[in-house]
């Protein structure tokens, strides 16, 4: 049934290459796990674990952004709620070669929400719009 739906989407002109995605999962989708997932399928969008803006801007960005070129297409998921910090983190992700920057607006973890990001952002659509606008400004969209 999945193969039929995929073939139907391709016949209709849809870009169905990335309909299979491995969601960002804390303490799971690290670079080793993503490399393994890439061996399972070339047609999957892989996501990093969520990386907070604080970890990127005040920590060791090279350690957090490292990935193997075989992982492409790979998306960096960032967590934060300060538009300027998110824009700076997005620029770091772009410079590191990520194919996509993803803003975490869905993590239900209490710890994450205490930091004013994740799922609690759904209650603040204006702030999310500002964050996305700031992140998109430096981003040069490209196809994998």
Residue frames as a rotation matrix with the C-alpha (Angstrom) as fourth column:
UNK 1
0.571 0.821 0.000 0.00
0.821 -0.571 0.000 0.00
0.000 0.000 -1.000 0.00
UNK 2
0.409 -0.508 -0.758 2.86
0.139 -0.786 0.603 2.42
-0.902 -0.352 -0.251 0.82
UNK 3
-0.651 -0.695 0.306 4.52
0.369 0.063 0.927 1.64
-0.664 0.716 0.215 -2.53
UNK 4
-0.140 0.689 0.711 1.25
0.981 0.000 0.194 2.30
0.134 0.725 -0.676 -4.35
UNK 5
0.785 0.431 -0.444 0.79
0.528 -0.841 0.119 5.66
-0.322 -0.329 -0.888 -2.60
UNK 6
-0.002 -0.884 -0.468 4.38
0.073 -0.467 0.881 6.61
-0.997 -0.032 0.065 -3.36
UNK 7
-0.699 -0.225 0.679 3.99
0.640 0.229 0.734 5.64
-0.321 0.947 -0.017 -7.04
UNK 8
0.303 0.893 0.333 0.71
0.947 -0.320 -0.002 7.58
0.104 0.316 -0.943 -7.22
UNK 9
0.663 -0.124 -0.738 2.40
0.250 -0.893 0.375 10.68
-0.705 -0.433 -0.561 -5.76
UNK 10
-0.444 -0.893 -0.074 5.26
0.146 -0.154 0.977 10.42
-0.884 0.423 0.198 -8.22
UNK 11
-0.466 0.346 0.814 2.84
0.884 0.228 0.409 9.99
-0.044 0.910 -0.412 -11.13
UNK 12
0.633 0.774 -0.027 1.00
0.774 -0.633 0.012 13.12
-0.008 -0.029 -1.000 -10.01
UNK 13
0.320 -0.596 0.736 4.24
0.294 -0.676 -0.675 15.08
0.901 0.433 -0.041 -10.09
UNK 14
0.952 0.007 0.305 4.73
-0.282 -0.361 0.889 15.25
0.116 -0.932 -0.342 -6.30
UNK 15
-0.068 -0.994 -0.083 8.27
-0.578 0.107 -0.809 15.18
0.813 -0.007 -0.582 -4.99
UNK 16
0.853 0.521 0.028 7.85
-0.360 0.548 0.755 12.07
0.378 -0.654 0.655 -2.86
UNK 17
0.089 -0.907 -0.411 11.56
0.053 0.416 -0.908 11.53
0.995 0.059 0.085 -2.23
UNK 18
-0.821 -0.512 0.252 11.36
-0.158 -0.222 -0.962 12.83
0.549 -0.830 0.101 1.33
UNK 19
0.198 0.968 0.150 8.06
-0.551 -0.017 0.835 11.42
0.811 -0.248 0.530 2.53
UNK 20
0.660 -0.106 -0.744 9.95
0.566 0.721 0.399 9.22
0.494 -0.684 0.536 4.98
UNK 21
0.166 -0.583 0.795 11.52
-0.443 -0.765 -0.468 11.25
0.881 -0.274 -0.386 7.76
UNK 22
0.004 -0.237 -0.972 13.32
0.802 0.581 -0.138 10.22
0.597 -0.779 0.192 10.91
UNK 23
0.769 0.461 0.443 12.15
0.148 -0.803 0.578 12.67
0.622 -0.379 -0.686 13.55
UNK 24
-0.253 -0.847 0.467 14.54
-0.393 -0.351 -0.850 14.44
0.884 -0.399 -0.244 15.90
UNK 25
0.791 0.464 -0.400 14.80
0.143 0.495 0.857 12.48
0.595 -0.735 0.325 19.13
UNK 26
0.428 -0.626 0.652 16.83
-0.852 -0.521 0.059 13.67
0.302 -0.580 -0.756 22.11
UNK 27
-0.113 -0.664 0.739 19.62
-0.815 0.487 0.313 11.29
-0.568 -0.567 -0.597 23.07
UNK 28
0.355 0.261 0.897 18.86
0.192 0.919 -0.344 9.13
-0.915 0.294 0.277 20.07
UNK 29
0.852 0.046 0.522 19.31
0.522 0.019 -0.853 10.72
-0.049 0.999 -0.008 16.62
UNK 30
0.396 -0.822 -0.410 22.95
-0.237 -0.523 0.819 11.58
-0.887 -0.228 -0.401 17.08
UNK 31
0.151 -0.363 -0.919 25.33
-0.968 -0.244 -0.062 11.47
-0.202 0.899 -0.388 14.13
UNK 32
-0.856 -0.476 0.201 26.02
-0.443 0.876 0.188 7.75
-0.265 0.072 -0.961 14.59
UNK 33
-0.282 0.857 0.431 22.31
0.299 0.505 -0.810 6.90
-0.912 -0.099 -0.398 14.55
UNK 34
0.516 0.474 -0.713 21.72
-0.461 -0.548 -0.698 9.14
-0.722 0.689 -0.064 11.50
UNK 35
-0.377 -0.717 -0.587 24.58
-0.914 0.186 0.361 7.48
-0.150 0.672 -0.725 9.63
UNK 36
-0.858 0.138 0.495 23.00
0.063 0.984 -0.165 4.09
-0.510 -0.110 -0.853 10.38
UNK 37
0.146 0.989 -0.033 19.60
0.167 -0.057 -0.984 5.35
-0.975 0.138 -0.173 9.21
UNK 38
0.224 -0.113 -0.968 21.14
-0.849 -0.510 -0.137 6.60
-0.479 0.853 -0.210 6.00
UNK 39
-0.838 -0.543 -0.050 22.42
-0.508 0.744 0.434 3.08
-0.198 0.389 -0.900 5.32
UNK 40
-0.499 0.742 0.448 18.80
0.379 0.652 -0.657 1.88
-0.779 -0.158 -0.606 5.56
UNK 41
0.457 0.711 0.535 17.45
0.836 -0.138 -0.531 4.40
-0.303 0.690 -0.657 3.03
UNK 42
-0.750 -0.626 0.214 18.76
0.658 -0.669 0.346 7.06
-0.073 0.400 0.914 0.67
UNK 43
-0.451 0.687 0.570 15.22
0.215 -0.537 0.816 8.43
0.866 0.490 0.094 0.51
UNK 44
0.394 0.524 -0.755 14.74
0.889 -0.008 0.457 9.72
0.233 -0.852 -0.469 4.04
UNK 45
0.259 -0.285 0.923 15.06
-0.212 -0.949 -0.234 13.15
0.942 -0.135 -0.306 5.59
UNK 46
0.064 -0.345 -0.937 17.20
0.860 0.494 -0.123 12.83
0.506 -0.798 0.328 8.69
UNK 47
0.634 0.195 0.749 17.07
-0.160 -0.914 0.373 15.25
0.757 -0.356 -0.548 11.61
UNK 48
-0.573 -0.819 -0.013 19.57
-0.039 0.043 -0.998 15.99
0.818 -0.572 -0.057 14.34
UNK 49
-0.127 0.429 -0.894 18.66
0.990 0.106 -0.090 15.86
0.056 -0.897 -0.439 17.96
UNK 50
0.838 0.385 0.387 17.40
0.355 -0.923 0.150 19.25
0.415 0.012 -0.910 19.05
UNK 51
-0.316 -0.919 -0.235 20.34
0.912 -0.225 -0.344 21.57
0.263 -0.323 0.909 19.68
UNK 52
0.590 0.574 -0.568 19.60
0.732 -0.677 0.076 24.63
-0.341 -0.461 -0.819 21.78
UNK 53
0.744 -0.307 0.593 20.71
0.162 -0.779 -0.606 28.07
0.648 0.547 -0.529 20.73
UNK 54
0.780 -0.455 0.429 22.64
-0.608 -0.391 0.691 28.29
-0.147 -0.800 -0.581 24.00
UNK 55
0.544 -0.583 0.603 24.63
0.278 0.804 0.526 25.16
-0.792 -0.119 0.599 23.18
UNK 56
0.490 -0.331 0.807 25.52
0.863 0.052 -0.503 26.55
0.125 0.942 0.311 19.75
UNK 57
0.639 -0.153 0.754 26.21
0.103 -0.954 -0.280 30.13
0.762 0.256 -0.594 20.75
UNK 58
0.535 -0.433 0.726 27.92
-0.826 -0.448 0.341 29.58
0.178 -0.782 -0.597 24.09
UNK 59
0.666 -0.261 0.699 29.19
-0.165 0.862 0.479 26.03
-0.728 -0.434 0.531 23.79
UNK 60
-0.517 -0.849 0.114 31.20
-0.198 0.248 0.948 24.09
-0.833 0.467 -0.296 21.24
UNK 61
0.339 0.767 -0.545 29.36
-0.735 -0.146 -0.662 24.55
-0.587 0.625 0.515 17.92
UNK 62
-0.283 -0.509 -0.813 31.73
-0.906 0.420 0.052 22.26
0.315 0.751 -0.580 16.01
UNK 63
-0.970 -0.075 0.230 30.88
-0.171 0.883 -0.437 19.37
-0.170 -0.463 -0.870 18.33
UNK 64
-0.270 0.956 0.116 27.13
-0.063 0.102 -0.993 19.95
-0.961 -0.276 0.033 18.05
UNK 65
0.433 0.484 -0.760 27.11
-0.695 -0.358 -0.624 20.50
-0.574 0.798 0.182 14.29
UNK 66
-0.614 -0.776 -0.141 29.40
-0.703 0.457 0.545 17.67
-0.359 0.434 -0.826 13.19
UNK 67
0.538 0.709 0.455 27.92
-0.348 0.679 -0.646 15.15
-0.768 0.189 0.612 10.76
UNK 68
-0.464 -0.649 0.603 29.06
0.264 0.548 0.794 12.80
-0.846 0.527 -0.084 8.01
UNK 69
-0.645 0.173 -0.744 28.51
-0.675 -0.585 0.449 13.93
-0.358 0.792 0.495 4.41
UNK 70
-0.923 0.298 -0.244 26.78
0.113 0.815 0.569 10.58
0.368 0.498 -0.786 3.75
UNK 71
-0.615 0.712 -0.339 23.90
0.565 0.098 -0.819 11.76
-0.550 -0.695 -0.463 5.96
UNK 72
-0.745 0.335 -0.577 22.61
-0.506 -0.847 0.163 14.27
-0.434 0.414 0.800 3.37
UNK 73
-0.160 0.224 0.961 19.89
-0.067 -0.974 0.216 15.34
0.985 -0.030 0.171 3.22
UNK 74
-0.271 -0.016 -0.962 20.08
0.912 0.314 -0.263 16.21
0.306 -0.949 -0.070 6.91
UNK 75
0.326 0.505 0.799 18.24
0.136 -0.862 0.489 18.86
0.936 -0.051 -0.349 8.88
UNK 76
-0.814 -0.541 -0.211 19.43
0.347 -0.161 -0.924 20.68
0.466 -0.825 0.319 11.98
UNK 77
0.373 0.927 -0.030 16.73
0.557 -0.198 0.806 21.12
0.742 -0.317 -0.591 14.60
UNK 78
-0.756 -0.606 0.248 17.31
0.204 -0.578 -0.790 24.11
0.622 -0.546 0.561 16.83
UNK 79
0.227 0.800 -0.555 15.54
0.883 0.072 0.464 24.97
0.411 -0.596 -0.690 20.05
UNK 80
-0.817 -0.419 -0.396 15.08
0.554 -0.762 -0.335 28.45
-0.161 -0.493 0.855 21.38
UNK 81
0.274 0.960 0.065 12.68
0.955 -0.264 -0.136 31.36
-0.113 0.099 -0.989 21.52
UNK 82
0.218 -0.291 -0.931 14.88
0.077 -0.946 0.314 34.42
-0.973 -0.140 -0.184 20.98
UNK 83
0.944 0.282 0.174 14.67
0.173 0.026 -0.985 35.41
-0.282 0.959 -0.024 17.29
UNK 84
0.610 -0.767 -0.197 18.17
-0.776 -0.530 -0.341 36.92
0.157 0.361 -0.919 17.11
UNK 85
-0.187 -0.676 0.712 19.78
-0.732 0.580 0.358 33.88
-0.656 -0.454 -0.604 18.77
UNK 86
0.395 0.412 0.821 17.86
0.208 0.831 -0.516 31.55
-0.895 0.374 0.243 16.46
UNK 87
0.982 -0.063 -0.179 19.06
-0.190 -0.353 -0.916 33.53
-0.006 0.934 -0.358 13.43
UNK 88
0.162 -0.985 0.064 22.67
-0.986 -0.159 0.046 33.25
-0.035 -0.070 -0.997 14.60
UNK 89
-0.175 -0.163 0.971 22.21
-0.354 0.931 0.092 29.50
-0.919 -0.328 -0.221 15.20
UNK 90
0.778 0.516 0.358 20.65
0.173 0.372 -0.912 29.11
-0.604 0.771 0.199 11.73
UNK 91
0.733 -0.580 -0.356 23.68
-0.659 -0.474 -0.584 30.81
0.170 0.663 -0.729 10.16
UNK 92
-0.236 -0.816 0.528 25.96
-0.860 0.429 0.278 28.37
-0.453 -0.389 -0.802 11.98
UNK 93
0.134 0.383 0.914 23.87
0.045 0.919 -0.392 25.48
-0.990 0.093 0.106 10.64
UNK 94
0.971 0.196 -0.134 24.01
-0.101 -0.171 -0.980 26.88
-0.215 0.966 -0.146 7.13
UNK 95
0.349 -0.921 -0.171 27.79
-0.932 -0.321 -0.171 27.31
0.102 0.219 -0.970 7.34
UNK 96
-0.306 -0.433 0.848 28.10
-0.599 0.780 0.182 23.72
-0.740 -0.452 -0.498 8.58
UNK 97
-0.866 -0.100 -0.490 26.29
-0.492 0.352 0.796 22.50
0.093 0.930 -0.354 5.43
UNK 98
-0.609 0.716 0.342 22.87
0.244 0.580 -0.777 21.46
-0.755 -0.390 -0.528 6.72
UNK 99
-0.832 0.351 0.430 20.15
0.476 0.050 0.878 21.09
0.287 0.935 -0.208 4.08
UNK 100
0.165 0.936 0.312 17.41
0.268 -0.347 0.899 22.42
0.949 -0.065 -0.308 6.33
UNK 101
-0.947 -0.257 0.192 16.99
-0.106 -0.314 -0.944 24.30
0.303 -0.914 0.270 9.59
UNK 102
-0.082 0.931 -0.355 14.04
0.390 0.358 0.848 23.17
0.917 -0.069 -0.393 11.69
UNK 103
-0.585 -0.030 0.811 12.64
-0.613 -0.638 -0.465 25.12
0.531 -0.769 0.355 14.66
UNK 104
-0.766 0.286 -0.576 11.45
0.499 0.829 -0.251 22.92
0.406 -0.480 -0.778 17.51
UNK 105
-0.592 0.671 0.446 7.86
-0.725 -0.686 0.069 23.88
0.352 -0.282 0.892 18.28
UNK 106
0.319 0.823 -0.471 6.67
-0.567 0.564 0.601 20.51
0.760 0.075 0.646 19.49
UNK 107
-0.543 -0.563 -0.623 8.86
0.130 0.677 -0.724 19.02
0.829 -0.475 -0.295 22.22
UNK 108
0.494 0.862 0.111 6.57
-0.034 -0.109 0.993 18.26
0.869 -0.495 -0.024 25.18
UNK 109
-0.116 -0.619 -0.777 9.41
0.795 0.411 -0.446 17.88
0.595 -0.670 0.444 27.70
UNK 110
0.850 0.417 -0.324 8.84
0.525 -0.606 0.598 19.95
0.053 -0.678 -0.733 30.85
UNK 111
0.105 -0.909 -0.405 12.56
0.640 -0.250 0.726 20.75
-0.761 -0.335 0.556 30.94
UNK 112
-0.631 -0.301 0.715 12.44
0.771 -0.343 0.536 22.14
0.084 0.889 0.449 27.40
UNK 113
0.239 0.823 0.515 9.29
0.659 -0.527 0.536 24.15
0.713 0.211 -0.669 28.07
UNK 114
0.633 -0.117 -0.765 10.85
0.652 -0.451 0.609 25.67
-0.416 -0.885 -0.209 31.20
UNK 115
-0.499 -0.859 -0.115 13.35
0.575 -0.427 0.698 27.14
-0.648 0.282 0.707 28.74
UNK 116
0.085 0.693 -0.716 10.40
-0.225 -0.686 -0.692 28.76
-0.971 0.220 0.097 26.92
UNK 117
-0.377 -0.091 -0.922 10.67
-0.925 -0.004 0.379 26.72
-0.039 0.996 -0.083 23.75
UNK 118
-0.985 0.130 0.116 9.38
0.138 0.989 0.060 23.45
-0.107 0.075 -0.991 22.34
UNK 119
-0.436 0.892 0.124 5.64
0.839 0.353 0.414 22.77
0.326 0.284 -0.902 22.54
UNK 120
-0.002 0.475 -0.880 4.90
0.733 -0.598 -0.325 25.91
-0.680 -0.646 -0.347 24.56
UNK 121
-0.854 -0.337 -0.397 5.72
-0.010 -0.752 0.659 27.95
-0.520 0.567 0.639 21.44
UNK 122
-0.663 0.667 0.341 2.45
0.659 0.302 0.689 26.75
0.357 0.682 -0.639 19.92
UNK 123
0.257 0.771 -0.583 0.70
0.938 -0.344 -0.042 29.14
-0.233 -0.536 -0.812 22.30
UNK 124
0.202 -0.277 -0.939 2.69
0.060 -0.954 0.294 32.08
-0.978 -0.116 -0.176 20.88
UNK 125
0.480 0.033 0.877 2.21
0.814 0.356 -0.459 32.13
-0.327 0.934 0.144 17.09
UNK 126
0.985 -0.133 0.113 3.43
-0.080 -0.921 -0.381 35.73
0.155 0.366 -0.917 16.80
UNK 127
0.397 -0.885 0.243 6.73
-0.659 -0.090 0.747 34.84
-0.639 -0.457 -0.619 18.47
UNK 128
0.136 -0.307 0.942 7.09
0.429 0.875 0.224 31.76
-0.893 0.373 0.250 16.25
UNK 129
0.825 0.206 0.526 6.51
0.565 -0.294 -0.771 33.95
-0.004 0.933 -0.359 13.17
UNK 130
0.819 -0.574 0.012 9.24
-0.572 -0.815 0.093 36.34
-0.044 -0.084 -0.996 14.36
UNK 131
0.179 -0.768 0.615 11.61
-0.354 0.533 0.768 33.43
-0.918 -0.356 -0.176 15.00
UNK 132
0.317 0.002 0.948 10.99
0.709 0.663 -0.238 31.89
-0.630 0.748 0.209 11.58
UNK 133
0.974 0.067 0.214 11.31
0.193 -0.738 -0.647 35.27
0.115 0.672 -0.732 9.87
UNK 134
0.578 -0.813 0.077 14.68
-0.744 -0.485 0.459 35.89
-0.336 -0.322 -0.885 11.55
UNK 135
0.036 -0.566 0.824 15.91
-0.041 0.823 0.567 32.37
-0.998 -0.054 0.006 10.77
UNK 136
0.539 0.257 0.802 14.83
0.715 0.364 -0.597 32.55
-0.445 0.895 0.012 7.14
UNK 137
0.914 -0.171 -0.367 16.59
-0.272 -0.930 -0.246 35.85
-0.299 0.325 -0.897 6.52
UNK 138
0.016 -0.989 -0.147 20.12
-0.840 -0.093 0.534 34.40
-0.542 0.115 -0.833 6.45
UNK 139
-0.112 -0.043 0.993 19.06
0.058 0.997 0.050 31.05
-0.992 0.063 -0.109 5.03
UNK 140
-0.335 -0.022 -0.942 19.61
-0.918 -0.219 0.331 30.36
-0.214 0.975 0.054 1.37
UNK 141
0.436 0.604 0.667 17.22
-0.454 0.787 -0.417 27.59
-0.777 -0.121 0.618 0.49
UNK 142
-0.396 -0.588 -0.705 18.77
-0.918 0.237 0.318 24.86
-0.020 0.773 -0.634 -1.59
UNK 143
0.751 0.617 -0.235 17.73
-0.639 0.769 -0.021 21.48
0.168 0.166 0.972 -2.90
UNK 144
0.236 -0.669 0.705 19.60
-0.492 0.543 0.680 18.40
-0.838 -0.507 -0.201 -1.70
